[in-house]
Amino acid sequence: MALGSASVALFSSAEACSFHNYVPARTAVDWVLTGRAAVLARPDPENGFSYAVAKVLRGNGEIDPPPFLIDSATRRKLVQNRKDAVLFGVRENGSWIRVAYVNGDYRRALEDVVANAPEWSKEDYHPDRFGQFVRYLGHPDPELSKLALLEIDRAPYALLSQLKTDVSVSYLTERLRSRDAYAYRPILALLLGLNRSAEAQALVNNYIDRAMDWEWAEHLGPFATALIEQQGENGIARLEAFLSDPGQPLEKLESIVEALAIHHGVGSPSIRDKIFNVLTAFAGNRPGGSVLIARQFSQRQNWAFGASLEPLLKAGSTLNSGNKLVVAAYVAQSRVNHGQTEPAKPPGQRDRSKY
């Protein structure tokens, strides 16, 4: 993609979800590590339209075959490719789910998961699990490439920000514009932020510029996080324009506050100081913003803003009773923790509020 085309919109303004409510979907790796059972299945030799268990990846004892008929297209692919299979998982309630079609490379990836399961199962997100799937980003098999995106999406930002990868900007933008990759847009935006090329920065800048005029921008959070990753204090200054604009809805600004909270946890002292000053001014000028700060920083056990938010609890504050309760709880916890800023969660501890 040429740099001159960076002004093409990645998304429309009619987006309607929330950065801080995003929780990544359960992956094939999750099924192998934590499902009640997980199996690879192929057509039953005695009935080609039913499945038979070809290999048990997780589970004990005799496991019945998946109770599904094989559709014609899948059956043809499996007949033509003897080493391919379909991955099925068993939920905790005993019901089955078709997880993925598995070709040779995908199967080898799952076999690696099985080999590492004893170690990986000890943590919510083992750092070796991250390293194992980084190499599959942009893999020619679209299903394996999607699995890599979902796996990387599970990484705490402290780990993700250390990622060294040669994923091309053209691949990321192609995926960002693809409707079938909609669920992967947050992590694609974050990966774009890890790219320091002029083209990647132009794309992030363009999204931020356009989002300023939108009533709602679904992926503003990950793009704001990407902006700070690329531009540091200059990126924070650009986001300050959103926070100082009284016309911006608080619901929209929460994703920016979250992006700032993420970087406050992993950034340098100068980055933390800049974020502290920007958010303290935001809360002072717009008291309702204090609720966003209290909510996002308490989720990360970061109590650095307790003293600066405490004056907003005094008589005459414009906060309603519900918002005062949220801020008061944060301030009280900050006192207990002496305003500490918790270090970024180490690899293996999932920050599920990341998106």
C-alpha angles and dihedrals in degrees: 000000000000119000091237090066093058090102091069108112116253093197140010122244092246095089121134119187134084133252093215095049095054117117118179117244121255108271134213087256090056090054091052093046103037111009121113085245138346126195142173111229136193134178114298108250089223096046115023093196095059129067128246125193109257097176136359112225095174132009142065133250127000112346118198117229118264108278096233136107117236114246116230097250094051092045092054092050092048093048091050094045110046095186095052123096143168120254115224128183131201117222124222090260091056098255120132131235131191105232108177148332106253124210127180099285093040090050092051089051091053092047088055088053091053090050091051097039097103091057100034093050090064092073137041089238118005114207091227088060088059093049092047094060102037088081091060095060108124092008114169090242102079093206093055090045090053090049089053091052092050092048094049088046087067095060120107108249091245087065097037092054089060092057115129109194139147095221104150124239089231090058092049095047092045089054092044090056094044116101093210089058094055094117090055098053097102094055092041089055091049091050089050088056091057089060112086097192120126089243094054092047091049091054093050092046091049093053092048092049093050094044091060090074098041121099088217132012114188097198098038090112098060092039090050088050089050091049093055090045090055102036107023113196092004089057091051089051090054091051090050087071089066093049094048093050108095090200094065112100114242089228089061094044094056091078089055091049088051092051088051090048091053092052093043086062097049105024134101121268090263091051091049091049092050092049091047092053094045095049094042089055090046093054091046094051096039112026092192087068089067089074091057091050093047092048098046097041095044089055087060095042089241110146100176094118100053097102094043093050097044096082089061090067094064125106113286094035115145091224115114120232095264094050092045089056092055093048093043091054090052093047091049092051090047090057091051090051094039092239093298122175106220115223116251112281109267121241109285096043110095117220096208092181091064092105 
